[in-house]
Amino acid sequence: MGTAGSRASGAVGAIGAFLAFGVAPVAVAPAAQAEDFDWLADLLGSAEASMWPAPAVSEPVWNPDAMVDLYNSWFYTPIHEMQQNWINSDFGAWVNDNLINPLPQLLFGQDFIGNGADGISGGTLAQAAGGNGGLWFGDGGAGGTSADGFGGAGGSALGAFGNGGAGGAGVDGGDGGDGGAGGWLMGIGGAGGAGGTGLSGLDGGDGGIGGAGVGMLFGNGGAGGAGGRGGAGAAGETGGAGANGGNGGAGGIGGNGGAGGRGAWLVGSGGNGGVGGYGGSGGAGGTGGNGLDAVTAGGAGGDAGDGGNGGVGGAGGAAGIGGASGLIGAAGSTAAAGNGGDGGDAGLAGNGGNGAAGDAAHVDGGAGGRGGDAGAEGAGGAAGGGGGVAGKAGADVTVYIPPSGGPIFPVPTPADFIRAGNGGNGGAGYTATDAGASGGNGGAGGAAGSVGNGGHGGAGGNGAAGAAGVTGGQAGQAGGAGGNGGAGGTGGALKGFGGTGGDAGVGGNGGQGAAGNAAHVDGGAGGRGGDAGTAGAAGTGHIAGSSGAAANGGGNGGNGGDGYTATVAGASGGKGGAGGDAGSVGNGGQGGAGGNGAAGAAGTNGVNPGTHGKSGQEGGSGGNGGVGGKGGALSGNGGAGGHGGKGATGGNGGSGVAGAAGDSAQYNSGLDGGNGGAGGNGGNGGAGGHGGDGGAGGTAVNGDAGTHGAGGQGGAGGKAGNAGDGGKGGDGAGGGNNVTAGSGGNGGKGGDRGAIGAGGIGGLDVDGTRAASGVDGAAATAGGNGGAGGAGGPGYGINEINSVAQVAGHGGNGGDSGVIGNGGAGGTGGVTYSYEGYTGGAGGNGGTGSGAGYSGGNGGAGGQGGNGHFDGGVDSGPGGDGGAGGAGGDGLNGANGGAGGKGGDGGTGFSSGVVGGTGGAGGAGGAGYGSGSTAGVGGAGGNGGGGGGSDWGLSDGGTGGAGGNGGNGVDGAKAAAGGAGGEGGEGIASGKGGQGGMGGASNGGTGGAGGLGGSGGTDWTGGGGGGGGGGAGNGGIGGAGGVGGEAGQSSWSIDGNIGGAGGTGGTGGMGIEGGVGGAGGSGGAGGVGVNQGVGGTGGTGGIGGKGDANAAGGQGGKGGDGGTGNGRYEYFPGIGGTGGTGGGGGQIGANGDGTGGRGGDGGTGFNGRQGGAGGPGGPGAVDGTPGTAGARGQDRDQ
């Protein structure tokens, strides 16, 4: 043979050697060809040191169980693994199946080498048994489970070597199979199968017995199988609506543990016994059915069913005993007995049904149903023996269930541990909808069972609000009362809370009072608020519940209606209605606002001339505000008082009509003009209506009192009516047979303006003060002026014959004003038109004015004097004197005095040597009365008349008229300045200027300044008029003297004439402090001519006014400057006039002194002439200082 054949024969020899010594190869066949036997060397090499474990040096050699373990590790386990490796290798399997096992199978029906097959589950018990191992070596097969739930026995190791198979496990209460025996030389018995868990309420199966270790040298017994758990008891059924729950079933008994197998004869430990099975748990008691909720309004909820009892737990199974040991080895341990099963949980009781809420037909809510009693928990099962534990009793009904919808980790309360048996909740009382109806009572909560919470009481229904008043002044309806809350149900006696009482119903609000109207002006009272219901009482129990919440809100009194705001003129507003009182809980209603008054009607205006206006109607008063309602007796604030209505505006007064104008006289009749009619009075303004008082705030016991209403504002007074003006006087007519032409008619008196309407008083406020009163009405703005006087008729001549002179008629007097107004102006005097100059008519006096800002009437202007007839000098007459100006009217009650009328101009004389007429005197200014008023200005003096005419020049000019005196100031009024004197007329000898008027005296004020003296005539020479004296200041400062008139200028002539002398300055008026003396008038300029003219002499300065006690005298006036010399040509210069003398200083008082006036400056020279000498200073009075001399006049070359 070759090498391969040698190796094959070597392999067969090796197998024979293994078989001879009872050892089989264990390695898996290598991947080489079958004829390649190199695997044997590899197999032997791999089974050397690594397959023989080192001894356990930590265990003492005298420990029997340790000796068994050592023998097992060193001897049996390596041999067993080698055998299993051979059987499980591909090569070993091929050798066994093809060379070794066919003959034994043929002879004995059993493999010589090999493991027994596992039992088949799901068949018969015999099919479930495991197959036996080979006749030489091999393990028994594991048992399966039969179709009826029993475990098949494990197969035995029939040969010298091998382990017994494990018994099959039982199911559904079937017993476990016994373990198979080990090999007769060496081998370990199989473990017994576990018993099956019992079906519901049935016992568990027993564990199988462990297989015996029968080897003569070595073998451990198999462990006994564990007993099966007893079946759990069935849960009790849940009861239907209101029915009891069923009881839970008892748990099954646990199966017994299997005994451990015995050890081998020489070396071997016994198997441990199997543990006893646990007893089955008792079934939970069924839940009682819940009571039905009521469906009919106001119906009671149904009672609940009781919970079922929990089932008893099953007893535990007995423990299996340990197997006996061999000569060397330890006996098996006895296992723990099975635990008893837990008892079933107690069944939950049903909850009582909820009562139904009330409705309109049955307002009270229904009571809640009673909760059921909880079932008893089942007892735990007994332990199966030593080491077992008895089962626990079932749980009661206090297992915690966290509330839903709360926080993730809520803090539990005792109520959360109670799951059932609660009483039903009471139904809510009906909330009324009909106006003023009361709410229904809430139903009582149902009682709990032995364990459970009482049901909550139903909430009381809310009362309906009262209806509001509809028609004018109708009171509001009272609100309905709130229903009582239902009592909470009784909690469980063992465990549980009493139910919460139902919340009290809210009382309805009172209806609002209707506002007033024209038929019933007062507002209606608000309705009373409904009383709140009583909160439900807390339910009793193991732990008492809480009472219901008190009513919150509602029960308010209705607001009072507002008073009617009047629309008929002058009618008062209605009162506000009182606010309704609150119920037991709530706020008082607010008082209604008072209505506003209506405005008074305006007075009618007069219709015909001179008729009066009617007074305006009084404005209507505002209505009082309503009183606020009382706050609730338990809680609530008082209502606010209503605001008072506003007073209305008074009507405006009507206007009076102007008086009729007087008729003018017919032309050429010589008759007087008719007087003007009086103006009509203005109507009084109506008083404003009073404001209504604010209503008092409502009182409160357990709250804040209401605020007092604000008073209404008073109405404004009506405007005063305007007065009619007096009618104008008619004009007089000239001609006729009367020596004097007709006078002008007097002006009519002005009507009185109406009185203003007083503002209404404001209504009362909370602190006793009043609201703002109305403003007084506006004063009249027009009318009340006196009518103007008519003009005097002109002097035409009697029967239209101009040669028969007729005196011109005087002007009519101006009419007086009413209480307020301007006096009428005096009429103008008539003009004379006769051939011989006659005096013009006097102007009429001005009427009296009244009231600040108004004036007396101005005096009428005097008529112009008639001109002398020009007939060649045969019978030419002189010019007539001008008529005197009328006096200005007085000013009363702060009015200014009127200005005096201007005097008429004198008539012109046309014949040579005939003098022109004298200008008429200016009228005196009217007096002013009252502090702050100004006296009228004195009338201006009339101008002097012109000189008569001739072939070579004119006649002498007439003298200018004197200026009128200034009006006096009375009661602190300011005095007026005197009028200016009239200018002298031109003529051969020019007329002298008129004397200026004296300034008016002032009682408590400054005297008026004297008037300016008139200037002399400009032709030839004419002296200036003297200045007027200053007015006295009675308690004030004296007025300044008037300035002297300027002298007349020398006129055109070959030889220049001397300019007239300046007038003397007026004397200063006497006062507390002397007035300043008037300044002397300036000298007139020299006349223009071929030869030089000489300037006139300056006027003497006026004397200073006399001082009162302790007062200084006034300073003397400055002397007038000398006139400037003049000539027609530059080479015939004139000589400057001499400066006037300075005025003397005023007389001092008892302790005063005065300064003399400064002398006048000399006149200025012209074209190289010297200026005039300065005047001497005036002497001072006693202890006074003399005045300084005047300066020399200026020398001028040109």
C-alpha positions, 0 to 999 in steps of 0.5 A: 500500500501507499502512504494513504493506505497506511494512514487509513489502516492506522486510523482504523487501528486508533478507533479500535483502541478507543472502542476498546477502552470506552473512549470515542473521538470528540473532534469535528471531522476535518475538511480533508479527504476521507482517506486522509487520517491526519485528523487523529493526530490533531484530535489527540493534540487538542485534547491534551492539557486544555481539556483537563482543568486544574484542580480547585485549590481553594476548596478543601479536599475533604468536602464531599460535594467538592470531591464530586465536583472535582471528579466531574471536572477532571474525569467525567466532563472531558470524557463526556465532551469528547463523546459529544464532539464525536457524535456531533461531528460530521465524520463521527456521524458518518461512521456511526450511521454507516459503520457502527449503529446499523447492526445494533439497530437491527438487533436491539432497535437502539443505536450503539453510539448516539444521543436519544431524540427529543420528545414530540410536543403536541402529541400523546404522552408517549410521543412526548417522552425523550429517546434513550441514549446509545448502548455504549455512550450518548445522552437521553433526549429531552421530553416534550409536552403532550397535547393534554398539557403533561410533560413527557419523561426525559430519555435515559442514558442506556450505555456506560456513559451519558446524561439523562434527558430533562423531563418536559414542562407541563402546561394548563395545570399539567404535571412536568415529566420526570428526568431520565437516568444517567449512564450505568458507569458514569452519567448525570440524571436529567432535571424534572420538568416544571408543572404547568400554571393552572387555568383560572381558579384551578390548581397548578401541575406538580414538578417532575422527579429528577433523574437518578445518577445510576453510575457505578463510578460517578453520577449526580442526581437530576433536580426536581421540577418546579411546581406550577402556579395556581390559576388566578380567580375570575374577576366579579362582574360589573353590576348594571345601573344601580345593581351590585357587582359580582364576587371575585373567584378563589385562586388555584393551589400551587403545584408541588415541587418534584423530588431530586434524583439520587446520586451514583453508588460511589461518587455522586450528589443527590439532585435538589428538590423543585420549588413549590408553585405559587398559589393563584391570586383571588379575583377582584370583586365586581364594581357596583353599578352607578345610579342613573342620573335624573332626566326629568327637571327637578328629579332625584338621582338613582341609588348606586349598587354595592361592590363585590367581594374579592376572591381568596388567594390559592395556597402555595405548593409543597417543596420537592425533597432533595435526592440521596448521595453516593458514598462520596457526595452531598445529598440534594437540598429541599427547595422552598415551598410555594407562596400563597396567592394574593387575595382579590381586590374589593369591588368598587361601589357605584356612584349615586346618580346626579339630580336634575336641574330645575326648570321654569315648571319645577324651579328646585333642583333634584337631590343626588342619589346614594352611593353604594357600599364597597365590597370586602377584599379577599384573604391571601392564600396559605404558604405551601410549607417552609420557605413559602410566604402567605399571600397578601389580602386584596386591596381595599377601595382606597387605591390612589388614582391621580386626577386627570388634567392636573399637574404632572406630579400633583400632590394627592389629597385624601379625597383622591384615594377614594375611587367610588361609592360617592353620592350623586350631586344635587341639581342646580336650582333654576335661574329665573328668566321672567322679570322679578322672579326668584331663583330655585333652590339647589338639590341636596347632595346624595349620601355616600356609602360606607366608603366614599365622598358625599355629593355636592349640593346643587347651586341655588338659581339666580333671581331675575332682574326687575323690569325697568320702568317704561312710561314717564316716572314709572318706578323700576320693578324689584329684582327676584331673590336668589335660591338657596344652595343645596346641602352637601351629602354625608360622606362615608362613615369609614372613609370619605369627605362630606359633600360641598354645599351648593353656592348661594344664588345671586339676587336679581338687580332692581329695574331702572326707573323710567326717565321723566317726561312732559306729563310726569317730569320727575324720574321714577325710583329704581327697583330694590335688588333681590336678596341673595340665597343662603349657601348650602351647609357642608356635608358630614362624614369621616371628614366634614366637607365645606359649605357653599360659596356666598353669592357674589354680585347681583342684588344691586338696586336699580338706578333712578330715572333722570328728571325731565329736561324742560322744553317749555320756556321758563319751566323747571326740570324734573327731580331725579328718581331715587336709586333702589336699595340693594338686597342683602348683598349688592350695591345701592342704585344710583340716583337719577340726574335732575333735569335741566330747566328751560331757557326763559323767553325773551322780552318783546321789543317796543313797537311804536316810537317811545314804547318800552321793551318787555322784560325777559322771562326768568330761566327755569331751575334745574331739578334736584338729583335723586338720593342714592340707594342703600347698600346691602345689609351683608355687603355692598356700597351705597349708590351715588347721588344723582347730579342736580340739573342745570339752571336755564338762561334767563330771557333777554330784555326787549329793546325800547323804541326811539322817541319821535323826532320833533316837528320842524317849524314851517319855513318863514313862519318864525315859529319854534321847532317841536320838542323830540319825544322821549325814548322807550325804556329797555326791558330787564333781562330775566334772572337765570334759573337756580341749579338743582341740588345734588342727591345724597349718597346712599348709606352702607352698613358693610361697605362705602357710602355713596358719593353725593351728587354734584350740584347743578350750575346756575343759569346765566342771567338774560341780557338787558334790553337796549333803550330807545334814544330821545327824539331830535328837536325840530328846527326853528324857522326865521321870518314871521312877525316875531322880533326873535326867530323861532328857537330849535326844539329841545331833544327828547330824553333818552330811555333807561336801559334795562337791568341785567338778569342776575345769574342763578344760584348753583345747587348744593354739593356734598360739602355744603358748598354750591356749584358755580352760579350763573354769570349775570346777563350782559349789559345793554349795548346801545340806546338811552342817548338824549336827542339832539336839540334843533337848530335856531331859526335864522334872523331874516327880518320881520315879514321878510324885510331885511331892513327890519332886523330880527334876532336869530333864534337860539338852538334847542337844548340837547335831551338828557340821557337815560340811566346810561347814555350820552347827552344830546348835543345842543342845537346850533344858534341861528345866523342873522341875515339882516342889513345891520349886523345883529347878534347870532343866536346862542347855541343850545346846551348839551344834555346830561350824560350818565355812565362810565364811558359816556359823555354829556352832550356838547353845547351847540355852536353859537350863530354867526353875527350878521355882517354890516351892510355895504352901501358906500359908507352912507348907512353901513352898519357894524358887524354883529356879535357872534352868538354864545356857544352852548354849555356842555352837558354834565356827566353823571355816574362816571360819564364825561362832561360835554364840551362847550359849544364854540362861540359864533364868529363876529360879523364883518364891518364893511364901512371905513371906520366900522369895527367888526363884530366881537366873536361869541364866547365859547360855552362852558364845559360840562362838569364830570362826576365820579372817580375816574371820569373826565370833565368836559373840555371848555368850549373854544372861544369864538373868533373875532369879527373882521374890520370894516372896509375902505378904498385903502384898507379895512376897518379895525378888526373885532376882538376875538371871543373869550374861550369857555371855562373848562368843566369842573371835576367833582368827586375825584373827577379830572377837571378839563382845560379851559377853551382857547380864546378866539383869534382877533380880527384883521384890520387897520388895527387888528383885533386883540385875541380873546382871553383863554378860558379858565381851567376847571376846578377839581375836587380831589384831582388836578385842576385843569390847565388854563386856555391858550390866549387868542393870537392878535390879528395878522394885519398891522398890529394886534396884541395877543390875548391873555392866557386863561387861569389854571383851575384850582385843585381842591385836595389836588394839584392846581392847574397850569396857567394858560399860555399867553396869545401870540402878538399879531405880526405887522403886515405889509408896509413901506415902513415896518410897524411894531409887532403887538405885545404878547399876552400875559400868561395865566395865573396858576391854579391853587392846590395842595401843591401850587400850580405852575404859573402860565408862560408869558406869550411870545412877542409878535414879529416886526412888520415887513416893509421897506424900512426895518420893523421892530419886533414886539415886546414879549409877554409877561410870564404868568404868576405861579399858583398859590400853594396850600398849607405846607405846599410850595408855590408854583414857579412863575411863568417864563417871560415871552421871547421878544419879537424878531425884527424884520425888513422887506429887504435884506439891506433893511434889517429890523431890530429884535424886540425886547424879551418879556419879563419873567413871571413872579413865583407863586405864593407859598403856603404856611411852611412852603416856598416858591421860586420866582419865574425865569425872566424871558429871553431877549428877542433875536436881532436880524441882519446885524441888529442886536438881540433884545435884553432878557427880562428880569427874573420874577421875585420869589415869595416869602422864603422863596428863591428869586427867578433867574434873568432871561438871556439876551437875544441872539445877534444874527447877520441874516 
